[in-house]
Amino acid sequence: MLTQRVTLAPDVLMQDLAGEAVLLNLNNEQYFGLDEIGTRMLEVLQESSSIAEASAVLVEEYDVDIERLKADLLKFVDELLAYELVEISEGET
């Protein structure tokens, strides 16, 4: 999964609110709030060509072990997938 790319689902709107974000899934009309760290994680995931690349960027920004960061990032992506807020595609290695 680390080689895959994460993008917002086509029917999801994201609004930044002073460093935090709210996502709205237009299909099921559910809101999902992200704190500052979750917002940054999603931004980096969208800008990166893979989850592994996003991990490398985020480990430079936060004082955390790379393995812990990868595990937390994968859990975060799984949660976003469960709410149908993101899509996964083949990324770059």
C-alpha positions in Angstrom: 0.0 0.0 0.0 3.0 2.4 0.5 3.5 2.6 -3.2 -0.1 3.8 -3.8 -1.2 7.4 -4.3 -4.0 9.1 -2.4 -6.3 11.7 -3.9 -9.6 13.2 -2.8 -12.6 11.4 -4.2 -14.3 13.3 -7.0 -17.5 14.1 -5.0 -15.6 15.3 -1.9 -15.2 19.0 -1.0 -12.4 20.2 1.4 -12.5 23.5 3.2 -9.6 24.8 5.2 -10.6 26.5 8.4 -7.6 28.2 10.0 -5.3 25.2 9.7 -7.9 22.6 10.2 -10.2 21.1 7.5 -13.7 19.9 7.0 -14.4 17.4 4.3 -17.9 16.9 2.9 -18.8 13.8 0.9 -21.5 15.0 -1.5 -22.7 11.5 -2.1 -23.7 10.7 1.4 -23.7 14.2 2.8 -21.4 13.3 5.7 -19.0 15.8 7.2 -15.6 14.8 8.5 -13.4 17.1 10.5 -9.6 17.0 10.6 -7.3 18.7 13.1 -4.2 20.5 12.1 -2.0 17.4 11.9 -4.7 15.4 10.0 -5.1 18.3 7.6 -1.3 18.4 7.0 -1.2 14.7 6.5 -3.9 14.9 3.8 -2.3 17.8 2.1 1.0 16.0 1.8 -0.7 12.8 0.7 -2.3 14.7 -2.2 0.9 16.4 -3.2 3.0 13.2 -3.1 3.3 10.5 -5.7 2.9 7.7 -3.1 2.2 7.1 0.5 5.9 6.3 1.0 6.9 9.7 -0.4 4.4 11.4 1.9 5.9 9.5 4.9 9.4 10.8 3.9 8.1 14.4 3.8 6.2 14.2 7.1 9.0 12.5 9.1 11.1 15.6 8.3 8.3 17.9 9.7 7.4 15.9 12.9 9.6 14.4 15.6 8.4 10.8 15.2 9.9 7.4 14.3 9.5 6.6 10.6 7.8 3.2 11.3 5.3 4.8 13.7 4.6 7.5 11.1 4.0 5.0 8.3 1.6 3.0 10.6 -0.3 6.1 11.6 -0.5 7.3 8.0 -1.8 3.9 6.8 -4.4 3.9 9.6 -5.4 7.5 8.6 -5.8 6.5 4.9 -7.8 3.5 5.9 -10.2 5.7 7.9 -10.5 8.2 5.0 -11.2 5.2 2.6 -13.9 3.9 5.0 -15.7 7.3 4.8 -15.2 7.3 1.0 -13.3 10.6 1.2 -10.3 9.5 -0.8 -9.3 7.2 -3.7 -6.3 5.0 -4.1 -4.4 4.6 -7.3 -1.1 3.1 -8.4 1.6 5.5 -7.4 5.3 5.6 -8.1 7.9 3.6 -6.1 
